């Protein structure tokens, strides 16, 4: 045992938990995962020492809290990390009832960073640009003109119960289309927002910020392909040199939010010199393996900067002796590929023709970091393949019965 134990809380198929487990194990941590299944994707990894079962916060927050506390006691974890927005927000909300350190800023800062409206307001105060964002209610829809993107304002909040169907971003042509998409999100139990549609390159700044305010790590990535088209995430990405002005703006935003720990801030660059802030991931995120391939163990740096202490610590970062230290920078030229989504993108987008685009996607797989595949840790990919085969077989049987 290393003497440092972390508990990662997420859903059973979480790529984010798997990436975080590999990151932490490489940094000398003992890692346990807590999900809704004892056969989770992360649990198959050689990086994980134990799996624990927890109720999803969407289903029952009280049961979630008790289950996490039990998993902490069973694992001996000294720190607990949420690997999805529901788990992040739930752990932040109940941190005083968790017998381990929850390494986050105060709860109001966490909610503001994840809330689409709160993030837009903080972005404007920091001097950065953001797409126009309004609540997709009657007033917001009545005043809207043109195309936009409808999204859930938050993927979870305290008091919400009942596991929803997935409600992601939807592109709409006008207010009428926005009203329909907003209805879908409401039926999934979430509050919808409507954002201005910005066409451009998806980029991100990722960083680790200590409680002192010191920036421990910094990097920049750009998506070379995204899926779903128009409102998706990186299916392929690469690290690029850090734009000093852009990074300074993002760090101002983190200051404005009082953010502590790891953050990936996603932006759209429309080529007009004003990249727009879209989202902030304040927990392990989908393309985290790219940072690892670029030489940065972000989760290990984050948790390593957190001395064990009361999980209720909520002070805004104060200037410290290490505030002006030079951060570790991500190496330029590392690549990331999420092959399944990229093949679906190629089948739809067909850049240069279907065969050429599919071939390019397969070629891009070699030498890239991946969310699941890892030759030194093959069991998660085997478990994913088995789960996919089972799901496909079940669908075929159900389809046959319907006939």
N, C-alpha and C positions, 0 to 999 in steps of 0.2 A: 504494500500500500504506500502511496506517495505522501499521505498526510494531508493532501488537498483533494477534496471530493466535491463534485458539482452534480446537481440534479437538473436535467433538461426536461422541460414540460412542453409537450406539443401534441399534435394529432398523429395517428398511427402511420400515415404515409408521408410524414414531414421530411422533405429533403433538407430543410433548414436544420432540423435536429441532428440529422446524420452529419452534415457539414460541421456543425458546432462540436459534435462528439469527436470527430477526427481531429479538429483543430486543438481541442483541449487535451486529448490523449497525447498528441504530439508535444504538448507543452508540459507533460508530466502529471496531468490531473487524472484522478480516478473518476470515471464518468458513469452515471446512472441516467436512465431515461424513464419518464412517466407519461404514458399515453392511455388511450382508451382500449388498447389491446396488448396482449403479452407476446404478440408476434409483429411488432412494429418494424418499419424499415430500418430505423436507427438501431433497434435492438439486435439486429442481425450482425452488426459491425463488431469487429474485433476490438474496436475502441471502447466498447461499452461493457461494463462489468455486471450490470444488473438492470432488469426491466421491472416496472411497477405499473399498476393499473390505477388510473384516475378518471373520475367523472368529468366530462367536458363542462367548462363553465357555462356554456349556452344552456345546458340541460338543468344543472342545479349548482348554484354557486356555493351553497353551504356544503354540499357533498364534495365539490371540487376542493374546497379549502381543507376539509377533513382528510381527504385522500392525499393531498400534497403534503400535509403535516405528517401523515403516516409514512409516506415515501421518504421524507426527510429523516425521520427516526430510523427507518429500516436501512437506509443507505449510509447514514452518518454524514450526509451532505452538509457542508457549511455555507453553500451558496446555491440559489435556485434561479434559473433563467427560463423565461417564457420564449418559445420558439415560433409563435404566431401571434397576431394581434390580439385575439381573444385571450390567450394565455398571458401575454404581456400586460394587458389592461387588468385582467382579473388578479394576477399576482400583485400588481401595483396597488389595487384597491384593498386587498386583504393582507397586506404585508405584515401587519402587526400580529396576525394570527398564525404566521408561518414561522416555525422555530429554526430559521436559517436566514442568512443575509439575502435580501432582494436588492441587487446592485443598480438601483434606478434613482433618478431625480425624484423630487416630490411628486405626488400623484397629479396635481393640477398641471405640472409641466409635461408629464407623460401623456395625459389626455390631450392637451393642446397640440402636442407634436403629432399625434396619430389622427386627431380629428381634422377632416379636410378643411372645415371652416376656420378652426383655430390656427392651423398651420398657415393658411392663406393670410390671416390677419397678422401673425407674427412675421411672416415673410415681408409683408409691406412695411412693417415697422423697422425691419432690419435694412431696408433700402434695396432689397432684391425684387425681381419681377415674379409674378405668379399669374396663371390664367384667372380671368374673372370667375369667381365662384359664388353661387347663390344657393339658398335652399330651394329645392325643387317642389315648393308648395304652390298654392294658387297664385300668390302675389309674384313669386319668382318666375313662374311659368308665363303669367300674363305679360310680364315686361320683357320676356326673352325674344330675341330675334336671331335667326340663323342656326347653324349647326352647333353641336356641343357634345359633351360626354357626360353621361349620367352615372354616378357612382354612389355607393353607400358612404354616408358621412363617417360612420364608425362600423367596424365589423362586430363589435360587442360593446355593451356597457352594463354596469351593475343594474340588477333588477330585470334584465332581459332573460326570458326563459324560453325553452323550446328550440331545438336545433333547427336552423333554417336551411332551406335549399341554398346552394351557392348563388350569390348575387354579385357579379362582378361589374366592371365598367362596360357601358353600352354606348356606341356611337349613334347619334341621332341627327336627323336633318333639320329639324325645326321644333317648335314648342309642342306641337301635337305628338311628335315622336318621343319627345322628352317626357310628356305626361304618361305615355304608355310604359316607358322604361322605369319611370319613377314608381308606377303602380306595381311593377314586378318586384322592385326592391322593398316596397312597403309590405307586400305579401310575404316576403322572406323575413320580415321582422326587423327591417332596418330603415333608417331615415335617409332619403335620397338627397343628393346635391347635384347641381348642374354646373359644369365647368365649360368655359370657352374652349373650343377646339383649336389647338395649336399644332401645326404640322412642322415637324423638324426631326432632328437626330436625338435619340434618347441617350443621355449621358448621366453620370452619377459621380459624386464625390463621396468617398468613404473615409471615416476617421474614427479614432478612439480618443476620447476627451476625459482626462482625469478630473476628480473633484476639485483639485487645485486650479483647474482651468488649463493645465498643460495639455498640449496636443501630442499624444504619444505616437500616433500613426496617421498617415495621410496617403491617399491615392485617388486616381481618377480612372474611370472606365467609360467606354462608349459601346453602344450596341451596334453591331454590324448587321444583325437581323433581329426582328421582333415577331412575336406571335402571342395572341391573335393580331392580325394586321390592323394598324391604326390606333389601337388602344391596348397593346399588349406589353409584355416584359421581354427581356433579352432571351432569345433562343441561341444567339451567338454574340460574344462580346470580347473586348480586348482592353488591356490597360494602356493608357496613353500618358504623356507628360502632364503633370499637374499644372493647370492654368492658375497662376498665382492670384489674379484678380477674382476669378470664380471661387477659388478655395477661401479667399478672405471673406467673400460674401457669405459663403456657407457657414464659416466659423462665426460670423456676426449673428447669423440666424440661430446657431446653437447657443450662443451667449444670450440672445433674446429669450430663448426658450428655457434657459437654465439647464440645458441638457447635460447629462452625465453618462459616460460609457461609450458604447459603440453606436455609430449612426451611419446609415447610407442615405444620402439625400439625392433623389432622382429629379432630373430636370429635362426639359425639352429645349433644344437649341434650334431656333427658327432661322438662324443666320443673320439676325438683325442686331447682334451685340447685346441682347438682353435675354439670356437663358431664363426660362420660367420654372420655378420650383413646383414639382408635382406632388411628391410624397416624401415622407421620412420613415425609413425602417429603423426602428430603435431596438432591434433584436436580430438574431441570425436571419439572413435573407437569402433569396434563391440563388444568386450568383456568388455567394460567399467563397466557393472553391476558387474563384478567379483571384481573389486577394491572396489566398494561400499559395497559389501558383506563382504569384508575384512577390512572394517572400514575406508576407505579413500574416501572422497568426492573430487575427483581430480579436477573437473571443478570449484567447489566452492573455493577450495584452490587457484587455478590458478587465477580466476577473483578477489578473495579477495586480492591477492598480488599486483594487478594492481591499483594504485591510478589513478582516472580519470585525463586525461591530453591529450596532443596532440596525435592523432592517428598516427602521423608521427615519433614518437620516434623510433630511429634506432640505438642508441648507443649499442655497445657490453657491456655485463654486467661488471660492475666494482666492485672491492672488496668493501664490505660494512660491517657494524657492525654486521650484522646477517649472514655473509657468513659461519661461522663455527658452526652455530646452528645445533642441532641434528634434522634430518628429522623425520616425522611421518612414521612408518613402517606398511606395510600391514600385517594383521593377517594371519597366515599360516593355510591352510586347508579349506579355502573358495572354493566353487565349482561353475562352470558355465556350463550351458547346453543350446545349441541351438537345440531344439529337432527335428524340421523338417529336417534340414541338417544332423543331426546325424542318423535319421531313414533312410534317403537316403544312407548314408554311410554304415549303417548296412546291407541294402538290397544288396549292392554291395560287401562289404568286407567280411561279413558273418564270423566274428571271432567266432570259436567254433560252427559254423552252423547258418543258417538264424534265426531260432526261438530263439536261445540263445542270439544272438547279438541284435535282436530287443527287446527282453525282458530286456536285460541289459540297452539299451538306455532309455527305459521307466522308469526303476528303478532309473536311474541316474537323471531323471527329478526332483524327490522329494528331497527337501532340497537344491536345487541348485538355483543360480541366473539365470535369463532368460532375453533375450533381449527385450521381449514384455510382457510376462505374469507376472502379479503382483496382488496378491489378494487384495491389498489395492488400486489398480488403474486398474480396470478391463476393462474399455472402449476401450483402444487401442487394446487389444486382440479381442474384439468383432468387432471392425472396421476392423481389419486385416482379420478375418474370413469372414466378409461380402464382403470385397474386393476380397478375394480369390474365394469365391463362384461365384461372378459376373464374374470374369475373366475366371473361368472354364466354366460357362454357355456360355459366349461369344465364347470361343474356340470351344465348342461343336456345337453351331449354325453355326459358320463359316465352321467347318469341314463338317457339314451336307450339307451346300450349295455347298461346293466344290464337294461333291459326286453327 
